[in-house]
Amino acid sequence: MTTLSGQTAIISGGLGDIGSAIALELAKQGADIAIGDLLDDNKSEQLIAEIESHGRQCIYHRVDVSDAEAVESWVADVETRLNVPSLIIPNAAIITIADVRNITPAQWNRELRINLDGAFYLAHASVKRLLHLNRPGRVVFVGSWAAHAPHATIPAYSTAKAGLRMLCKCMALELAPFHILVNEIAPGYVDAGLTGKIFDNNPGSRESSRKRVPVRELITAEEVAQQVAYLCSPENRHMTGTTLLMDGGLSLLTSGMEHHGK
Ligand SMILES: NC(=O)c1ccc[n+]([C@@H]2O[C@H](COP(=O)([O-])OP(=O)(O)OC[C@H]3O[C@@H](n4cnc5c(N)ncnc54)[C@H](O)[C@@H]3O)[C@@H](O)[C@H]2O)c1
C-alpha cells in the first residue's frame, strides 16, 4: 500500500518535462494517472509504458486546456475509465518572450487563455465532480516564481501566473470545508521544459542563470514533482491556499540590490 493508492491524478500538459515527471512520481506513490496534452497519441506511449511498469494505470487524452468544453469531457471520460480524479494538477503552459511594447493582443490572449483560463477549467470541472460525490481531494496549480517578481520580458506569463496565485487562494477558502486542499507550487529556474528550451537556444544562459540563483543551483523536473507529491500526500493535512515557492532565493533579488556572493 503506497501513499496515494486508490487515487486518480489528472495532469494537464502531462507530456511536457515537468508534467511527465509529476505523472511518474504520483504513479510511483500509487496513483493512477490521466494525462492530457496537445501532442499526438504516439508521444504518450513511452510515459504510459513507464507508469504501467509501476503497476499503475495511465490514460492519455489529446485536449486543449483553453477549450472549456473539451476539458469538461476529458474529466468525465477519466471518471468513466479510471475514477473521479482526486489529485488535480493544472500544469499546461506556454511562454511568450515579448515585452509590453512588442506583445500583440493575440499573443496576450492566447497566453492568458492557456496559462490561466486553462488551469481554471481543469480545476473547476474536476472539483465540481468531487463536490458532487462528496469526496476529498487536492488541487496543485503549477505556478512560477515569475508571479513573485516583475518580469519585463514575459509580462503575459507573469500576469497569468500571478492570477493563478489568487485563484488558488479563492478556491482554497471556498473548498476547505469540503476537505479539498488547494495549493500552488512556484518553481524558479528548472533545467527542463520551457526554461530548458530557452537555455538550449541561448548559449551560456544555463550557466549565467545558475550563477544568478542565490543557492547557485538549477532545479530538476523530478524535484518539482516530489514537492507536488508532498502537497498531494496525506502528510499535508493543513496547508491550503499556500504557494510552495522553490526558487533558490531568486525572488529575493530586487533590481539594484542583487545578491553579490561568490
Ligand atoms: N521550466 C521551468 O523553468 C518552469 C519554471 C516555473 C514554472 N514552470 C511551469 O511548469 C509547467 C510545465 O512546464 P514545462 O517547463 O514542463 O514546459 P513543457 O513545455 O515541457 O510542458 C508544457 C506542456 O504543456 C503542453 N501544452 C501547451 N499548451 C497546451 C494546451 N493549450 N493544452 C494542453 N496542453 C498544452 C505542451 O504541449 C507541453 O507538453 C508550466 O506551468 C510552467 O509554467 C516551469
The ligand as an ORCA input file, in Angstrom:
! r2SCAN-3c Opt
* xyz 0 1
  N      10.676     25.062    -16.828
  C      10.710     25.964    -15.879
  O      11.764     26.528    -15.549
  C       9.479     26.332    -15.118
  C       9.614     27.188    -14.015
  C       8.469     27.534    -13.290
  C       7.256     27.032    -13.659
  N       7.148     26.208    -14.747
  C       5.822     25.716    -15.081
  O       5.853     24.312    -15.198
  C       4.762     23.902    -16.021
  C       5.233     22.882    -17.051
  O       6.124     23.499    -17.939
  P       7.441     22.810    -18.510
  O       8.572     23.670    -18.137
  O       7.463     21.360    -18.156
  O       7.239     23.027    -20.087
  P       6.925     21.990    -21.258
  O       6.824     22.805    -22.496
  O       7.913     20.866    -21.234
  O       5.497     21.423    -20.846
  C       4.297     22.124    -21.069
  C       3.313     21.148    -21.734
  O       2.047     21.815    -21.863
  C       1.512     21.428    -23.129
  N       0.542     22.436    -23.572
  C       0.796     23.685    -24.070
  N      -0.354     24.273    -24.406
  C      -1.344     23.399    -24.114
  C      -2.759     23.446    -24.244
  N      -3.382     24.519    -24.787
  N      -3.487     22.377    -23.841
  C      -2.867     21.287    -23.336
  N      -1.532     21.177    -23.193
  C      -0.788     22.234    -23.575
  C       2.719     21.340    -24.063
  O       2.430     20.550    -25.208
  C       3.761     20.724    -23.155
  O       3.800     19.317    -23.259
  C       4.178     25.177    -16.625
  O       3.036     25.564    -15.898
  C       5.286     26.190    -16.404
  O       4.801     27.500    -16.357
  C       8.225     25.848    -15.478
*
